[in-house]
Amino acid sequence: MQLFYTPDIKGNSYTLIETESKHAIRVLRLNEGDIIQLIDGLGTFYTAKITEANPKRCQIEVLTKEEEYGKRKSYVHVAVAPTKNIDRLEWFLEKATEIGIDEITPVLCDHSERKVIKDDRLEKVIISAMKQSLKAYMPKLNPLTPLKELLDIEFQGKKFIAHCHELDKRLLKTEIATSNSNLILIGPEGDFSETEIEQALKNEFIPVSLGNSRLRTETAALVACHTCNLILED
């Protein structure tokens, strides 16, 4: 299956952007009449035919479309502090997109070692993973947000903070079973500060544990994502 990302597709005819056109014609060596599949990132899956095999402006004609393709029954929002090594954050974005995630917010914390990210690069990682895993919905990637701002947002569902401090915590897997909409906070390599945890608790975030092992930031974020999917999508 040859899958292409077409976020602005409308109607029954469309022109692939140059990078997608080049990939289709030069790399995959597709020709006029060949059938390809398209996704718009908003839940619609298209089957189309190439009408002009131009490596710069490949023209296609939509044959069929299916709305709400692979729509999820639950909503998972992971807010995670970017890792010092950006490759680790990109790994999380790739794997979480493959597994299934709806929204991602990079957060700036007291102990954050990385305070700058490139949204366009991270978005490319998400798009690539979405295509590879045959997803029609593109996870929402928010800009880098100070934790204090995130704590104040309105969220219709359960809110959790996963940390390593020696405080009373519940197991995430037992808590999310009662809510189809979940927001999980994952801290930086140095964990959340005591002040941040106190602020989260005041904002009705539930302290949770992801298990007995001490996990890297990106691993913890992926475990939280997978746990939500494993329980809520069953």
N, C-alpha and C positions, 0 to 999 in steps of 0.2 A: 504493500500500500504506500503510495506516494502522497504525503500530506504537506500542505502548504498553509501558511498563516496569512489570512486576508482580513485584517481588522475593519476595513472600511468598505467591505463588499456590499453592493446594493444592486438589485435587479438581477437579470439573467446573463449579463455579460460583464467581464471584469478583465483588467490588465494587471498581471503580477508585477510587483516592484522589481527593480533591476536585479537585486541579489537573488530573489526567488526565481526570476526568469532565467538567470544564468545557471542556477543550480538545476533547474528543470531541463534546460536544453543542452547546456555544455557538459554538466557533470553526469546527469542521469540519461542524457541522450534521448529524451522524449521527442516525439514528432506529432504533427497534426493528426488528430483523430484519437490520440492516446487519452486514456481516462485517468484523472487524478482526483484527489480528495482535498477539500479545503475546510478550514475552521476559522471562525471569526473571533474566538476567545470569549464570546458571549453566550455560548451554548448551542450554536447552530453548526451542523455538520453537512457539508455540501459534496455532491459528486458532480464533476464537471469534465468537459471535453476540451482539449486544446484545439483552437481554431487557427492560430497563427503561431508557429514555433519560432518566435523571435527571441534571441538570448538577452535582449535588453528590455523588450516589451512583449512578453508572452501573453497572447490573447486567449481567453477561455470562455466557454459557454456553460452555464449552470444547467445540469440535467435534473437533479433532484436535491432536496434539502430536508433535513430532519432537525427540528427544534428541540431544545432541552435534551440534547444528546448526552447521556451519561450523567444526568443531573443527580447531585448528591442529596441524601435525606437529612444531613446534618450540616452545621456550619462550624468550621474550625479556624480560629484566629490565633496565630502564634506571634507574640511580640518578643523579639530576641535581640540581645546586645551584640552588635557586630564583633567578630573575633579579630584579634590583632593580625592574624594571617587571613587575608580576605578569601583565600582559596577554600578555607573551611566553611565560611558563610555561603559561598557559592555552592559547595557540596550539599549543604543543608537545603538550599533553595531547589536544587535539582532533584534531590531525593524526595523532598516533601511534595513537590509538584507531581512527581510520578505516583506517589502514594495517594495523594488527595488532600489539598488544603485550599481554603477559600481566601484567606487574607493574611498578609505578613507585614509586621511593623518593626523595622529596626529601631531600637531604643538606645538613648544615650543615658548612661548611668554614672553614679559617682566613681565607680572603679573601672569605667570603660577605658581600654587602651587604644581603641580605634574610634576616632571622632569624625571621620570623613568617609563617605562611601560614594560610589558612582552609580546612580540609579539606572542609567542607560545600560551599563554593563550587566548589572544584576537582572534587569528586565530581559536581556538577550538570553541569559542562562535559563530563565523561567520559560521563555518562548520555546527554546530548543527542547527543554524537558517536556513541555506540553505536547509538542509535536511527536516526540519520540514515544510518549506513553499514550498517544491517541486520545488526548483529552480535548474537549470542545470548549471548556471553560478555562479562562486564564485567571490564576490567582491575582488578587489585588495587592500590589506592592506600594506601601505608603512610604513617604520620605522619612529620613532619620528624625525621630521625635524624642524630645526630652522626656524622661520617665514621668516627671511630675505632670506633664500635659496628658500623657496617656492614662494616668491614674484617674483623671477627672472626666474621661469620655463616658458618654452614655452607651451602655452595652446591654442589649436584651438577651440575657442568658447568664450563665455562671462565669465568674472570674476567679482565676487561680494564680498564685505565685509559687513557683518552685524554687526553693533555696536550700542551702546546706547548713544553715544555722541550727543549733541544738534547741529547737522549739517544738511545741506540739504540732504535728503535721498529719494530714490524712493521706491515704494512698489515692493518687489521681484516678486510677482505674475504677475505684469504688464510687468516686464523686461524680464523674461525668455521666454515669449511667442514668441519671435523673434529668439530664438536660441535653437537648439536641443542638444547643448553641453554646460554644465554650471559647473563652479567651484565656490563654495561658502565657504567663510572663516567665521568660528564661533570662537569667542574668549573665554578666560578663565572666571572664576567667577568674576574676577576684571575687565573684559573687556579689549579691546586693549588699549595700551597707545596712546597718541596723536601722538607720533613719528611714531608708527606702522601704524596708519591710514594715515598719510601723505605719508609714503613710499608706502603704497598700492595704494593710489590715483595716485602717480607718475608712478606706474607700471600698470596703466589703469584698476584698480579695481573700480567697480561702487559701491558707498555706498548705501545700501538698508536697508529697515525696514521690519520686519516680522509681523508687526501689532502693536496695541496699548499697548499690555501687555508686561511687563518686564519678560523675560523667563530665566529659568536656561539654562546653557550651553548645556546640553544634550537634553533639550526640544527644544531649538532653532535649533539645528542641525537636529533634527527629523522633525520639522516643515518645514525647508528648503528642506529636502529630499522629504517630502510628497507633498509640493507645486509643486516642479518640476515634480513629477510623475503625479499629478492630472491634471496639465495643458498639459504636453507634451505627455502623454500616452493616452490621451482622443481621 
